[in-house]
Amino acid sequence: MHRDWDLVRRILLALEEKALPYTMMHASEFKDADEIGVSYHIKMLANAALIEATDISSMGKPMVWAATSLTWDGHEFLDSIRSQSMWQKVQAKAREKGLDLTLDIIIKIAKQLADAML
């Protein structure tokens, strides 16, 4: 399964907007996305220490992960790509340079763009 950076950003934004911290956000809340794909991305975000999440799969069932909150690093990362215009600029800069999007590349580009605005 390929990493979908737009879905990653959507998950982070949705977690930030939750009214009650530490309530579980399930993949089923993303009506227009594949639940297994969302669960996979939640797991990856947890492994990257950007969110707190729990594996709620049961034996014989597909992977099901639920997210509970952003970590400090998750907030920092989201802050760097929160605005749609900044996110689009980051993606365009990566394409222009022929770079694949990685967490490090996104952070570096976002920082360069922000520094140029100061």
PASEBA-1860 file (N, C-alpha, C; in nm, 3 decimals):
! residues 118
1> MHRDWDLV> 0.084/-0.117/0.000/0.000/0.000/0.000/0.090/0.125/0.000 ~ 0.055/0.221/-0.082/0.133/0.343/-0.092/0.092/0.443/0.016 ~ 0.188/0.520/0.058/0.160/0.626/0.155/0.091/0.740/0.082 ~ -0.018/0.787/0.139/-0.097/0.894/0.081/-0.083/1.017/0.172 ~ -0.001/1.112/0.129/0.028/1.228/0.214/-0.094/1.317/0.234 ~ -0.185/1.322/0.138/-0.308/1.399/0.158/-0.393/1.336/0.268 ~ -0.398/1.204/0.270/-0.471/1.134/0.376/-0.402/1.154/0.510 ~ -0.271/1.150/0.513/-0.196/1.176/0.637/-0.236/1.313/0.692
9> RRILLALE> -0.236/1.413/0.607/-0.272/1.549/0.650/-0.416/1.554/0.699 ~ -0.507/1.486/0.629/-0.648/1.483/0.672/-0.663/1.418/0.810 ~ -0.591/1.311/0.834/-0.597/1.243/0.964/-0.548/1.337/1.074 ~ -0.437/1.403/1.050/-0.383/1.496/1.150/-0.479/1.610/1.177 ~ -0.536/1.667/1.072/-0.633/1.776/1.090/-0.756/1.729/1.167 ~ -0.806/1.610/1.134/-0.924/1.557/1.202/-0.896/1.532/1.350 ~ -0.778/1.478/1.379/-0.741/1.454/1.520/-0.733/1.584/1.599 ~ -0.679/1.685/1.536/-0.667/1.814/1.604/-0.804/1.875/1.633
17> EKALPYTM> -0.900/1.850/1.546/-1.033/1.909/1.559/-1.125/1.833/1.655 ~ -1.081/1.717/1.702/-1.167/1.640/1.792/-1.201/1.723/1.915 ~ -1.328/1.721/1.955/-1.373/1.799/2.070/-1.317/1.745/2.201 ~ -1.310/1.614/2.213/-1.263/1.553/2.336/-1.133/1.478/2.311 ~ -1.025/1.522/2.375/-0.898/1.450/2.355/-0.907/1.308/2.411 ~ -0.835/1.220/2.350/-0.823/1.081/2.390/-0.948/0.997/2.367 ~ -1.046/1.050/2.294/-1.153/0.963/2.245/-1.102/0.904/2.114 ~ -1.140/0.784/2.085/-1.086/0.715/1.968/-1.148/0.766/1.838
25> MHASEFKD> -1.063/0.789/1.740/-1.107/0.825/1.607/-1.082/0.703/1.519 ~ -1.189/0.650/1.463/-1.181/0.528/1.383/-1.173/0.560/1.234 ~ -1.120/0.467/1.159/-1.107/0.482/1.014/-1.242/0.504/0.948 ~ -1.348/0.450/1.007/-1.481/0.462/0.948/-1.530/0.606/0.944 ~ -1.465/0.696/1.017/-1.503/0.837/1.017/-1.466/0.906/0.886 ~ -1.381/0.842/0.807/-1.342/0.897/0.677/-1.425/0.826/0.571 ~ -1.544/0.876/0.548/-1.644/0.809/0.463/-1.598/0.787/0.320 ~ -1.513/0.877/0.269/-1.473/0.868/0.129/-1.340/0.795/0.110
33> ADEIGVSY> -1.291/0.729/0.215/-1.162/0.659/0.207/-1.178/0.514/0.249 ~ -1.089/0.431/0.199/-1.087/0.289/0.233/-1.047/0.272/0.380 ~ -1.129/0.201/0.458/-1.103/0.186/0.601/-0.969/0.120/0.631 ~ -0.933/0.019/0.554/-0.804/-0.048/0.578/-0.690/0.048/0.547 ~ -0.706/0.126/0.441/-0.604/0.226/0.407/-0.588/0.331/0.516 ~ -0.699/0.377/0.571/-0.693/0.476/0.679/-0.628/0.413/0.802 ~ -0.666/0.291/0.836/-0.604/0.222/0.950/-0.454/0.207/0.931 ~ -0.414/0.173/0.810/-0.272/0.159/0.779/-0.199/0.292/0.800
41> HIKMLANA> -0.259/0.400/0.757/-0.197/0.532/0.774/-0.194/0.574/0.921 ~ -0.297/0.540/0.995/-0.297/0.568/1.140/-0.183/0.491/1.206 ~ -0.165/0.365/1.169/-0.055/0.286/1.223/0.079/0.349/1.189 ~ 0.097/0.391/1.063/0.224/0.454/1.023/0.249/0.583/1.101 ~ 0.145/0.663/1.119/0.160/0.787/1.195/0.198/0.760/1.340 ~ 0.143/0.653/1.396/0.179/0.615/1.533/0.324/0.568/1.538 ~ 0.365/0.489/1.439/0.504/0.442/1.434/0.603/0.557/1.417 ~ 0.559/0.665/1.351/0.643/0.783/1.332/0.637/0.877/1.453
49> ALIEATDI> 0.561/0.839/1.554/0.544/0.918/1.678/0.479/1.054/1.652 ~ 0.393/1.061/1.550/0.319/1.184/1.524/0.182/1.183/1.591 ~ 0.132/1.063/1.619/0.004/1.049/1.688/0.013/0.936/1.790 ~ -0.085/0.934/1.878/-0.104/0.820/1.967/-0.219/0.740/1.910 ~ -0.202/0.610/1.901/-0.303/0.524/1.841/-0.294/0.385/1.902 ~ -0.401/0.309/1.881/-0.411/0.175/1.938/-0.457/0.077/1.832 ~ -0.397/-0.041/1.833/-0.441/-0.150/1.747/-0.563/-0.213/1.812 ~ -0.677/-0.201/1.748/-0.800/-0.260/1.804/-0.851/-0.375/1.717
57> SSMGKPMV> -0.760/-0.434/1.640/-0.794/-0.548/1.556/-0.826/-0.667/1.645 ~ -0.906/-0.756/1.590/-0.927/-0.884/1.658/-0.875/-0.993/1.567 ~ -0.847/-1.108/1.623/-0.791/-1.219/1.545/-0.881/-1.251/1.426 ~ -0.819/-1.267/1.311/-0.893/-1.303/1.192/-0.958/-1.185/1.121 ~ -0.949/-1.067/1.179/-1.009/-0.947/1.119/-0.900/-0.863/1.055 ~ -0.937/-0.779/0.960/-0.837/-0.692/0.900/-0.780/-0.593/1.002 ~ -0.670/-0.532/0.965/-0.605/-0.435/1.052/-0.702/-0.320/1.084 ~ -0.717/-0.293/1.214/-0.800/-0.181/1.258/-0.724/-0.104/1.365
65> WAATSLTW> -0.690/0.019/1.331/-0.621/0.107/1.425/-0.710/0.227/1.451 ~ -0.709/0.275/1.574/-0.784/0.394/1.612/-0.687/0.496/1.670 ~ -0.701/0.618/1.629/-0.614/0.726/1.676/-0.680/0.798/1.792 ~ -0.597/0.845/1.885/-0.652/0.916/2.001/-0.609/1.061/2.008 ~ -0.485/1.093/1.971/-0.440/1.232/1.981/-0.311/1.253/1.902 ~ -0.281/1.380/1.880/-0.153/1.417/1.822/-0.048/1.420/1.931 ~ 0.073/1.391/1.896/0.186/1.411/1.989/0.238/1.553/1.966 ~ 0.336/1.593/2.046/0.398/1.723/2.026/0.453/1.734/1.883
73> DGHEFLDS> 0.527/1.631/1.842/0.583/1.631/1.706/0.474/1.633/1.600 ~ 0.363/1.568/1.628/0.251/1.570/1.535/0.193/1.710/1.520 ~ 0.180/1.781/1.631/0.133/1.920/1.625/0.232/2.006/1.546 ~ 0.361/1.987/1.574/0.464/2.065/1.504/0.459/2.040/1.354 ~ 0.449/1.913/1.316/0.443/1.878/1.174/0.318/1.938/1.110 ~ 0.203/1.921/1.176/0.079/1.975/1.121/0.086/2.126/1.107 ~ 0.145/2.192/1.205/0.158/2.338/1.197/0.234/2.380/1.072 ~ 0.328/2.299/1.028/0.409/2.335/0.911/0.334/2.317/0.779
81> IRSQSMWQ> 0.227/2.237/0.778/0.153/2.212/0.653/0.003/2.235/0.669 ~ -0.038/2.305/0.774/-0.181/2.323/0.803/-0.256/2.391/0.688 ~ -0.205/2.504/0.643/-0.279/2.577/0.540/-0.271/2.503/0.407 ~ -0.381/2.505/0.337/-0.387/2.437/0.207/-0.286/2.498/0.110 ~ -0.270/2.629/0.117/-0.175/2.693/0.024/-0.031/2.651/0.054 ~ 0.005/2.641/0.181/0.140/2.596/0.216/0.160/2.451/0.173 ~ 0.061/2.367/0.197/0.068/2.227/0.159/0.089/2.214/0.008 ~ 0.015/2.292/-0.069/0.030/2.288/-0.214/0.168/2.336/-0.257
89> KVQAKARE> 0.222/2.437/-0.190/0.356/2.487/-0.222/0.462/2.383/-0.190 ~ 0.446/2.313/-0.079/0.540/2.206/-0.042/0.539/2.098/-0.150 ~ 0.421/2.055/-0.189/0.410/1.951/-0.291/0.470/1.997/-0.424 ~ 0.441/2.121/-0.462/0.493/2.174/-0.589/0.645/2.183/-0.586 ~ 0.702/2.227/-0.475/0.848/2.239/-0.463/0.913/2.101/-0.473 ~ 0.855/2.001/-0.408/0.910/1.866/-0.416/0.906/1.815/-0.560 ~ 0.793/1.836/-0.629/0.782/1.794/-0.770/0.886/1.867/-0.855 ~ 0.899/1.998/-0.833/0.994/2.079/-0.910/1.136/2.026/-0.895
97> KGLDLTLD> 1.171/1.981/-0.775/1.305/1.931/-0.749/1.319/1.783/-0.779 ~ 1.208/1.718/-0.817/1.212/1.575/-0.848/1.227/1.488/-0.724 ~ 1.175/1.536/-0.612/1.189/1.463/-0.486/1.060/1.389/-0.451 ~ 1.076/1.269/-0.399/0.962/1.199/-0.341/0.933/1.261/-0.205 ~ 0.807/1.265/-0.169/0.771/1.320/-0.038/0.807/1.221/0.073 ~ 0.882/1.268/0.168/0.909/1.195/0.291/0.884/1.294/0.404 ~ 0.875/1.244/0.523/0.854/1.332/0.638/0.964/1.437/0.646 ~ 1.088/1.395/0.633/1.200/1.488/0.640/1.196/1.592/0.528
105> IIIKIAKQ> 1.167/1.548/0.407/1.161/1.640/0.293/1.050/1.742/0.313 ~ 0.933/1.697/0.357/0.821/1.789/0.380/0.859/1.893/0.484 ~ 0.918/1.849/0.593/0.958/1.942/0.699/1.060/2.042/0.647 ~ 1.160/1.996/0.573/1.263/2.086/0.521/1.206/2.189/0.424 ~ 1.122/2.143/0.332/1.063/2.235/0.236/0.973/2.336/0.307 ~ 0.890/2.288/0.399/0.800/2.379/0.471/0.880/2.484/0.549 ~ 0.991/2.441/0.608/1.076/2.534/0.683/1.137/2.636/0.588 ~ 1.188/2.592/0.473/1.245/2.684/0.376/1.141/2.786/0.328
113> LADAML> 1.021/2.739/0.300/0.915/2.829/0.254/0.878/2.929/0.364 ~ 0.868/2.881/0.486/0.835/2.970/0.599/0.947/3.072/0.621 ~ 1.071/3.028/0.615/1.184/3.119/0.632/1.184/3.227/0.525 ~ 1.148/3.190/0.403/1.146/3.286/0.292/1.036/3.391/0.314 ~ 0.934/3.355/0.390/0.824/3.449/0.416/0.858/3.550/0.526 ~ 0.958/3.517/0.605/0.995/3.606/0.717/1.075/3.724/0.674
END
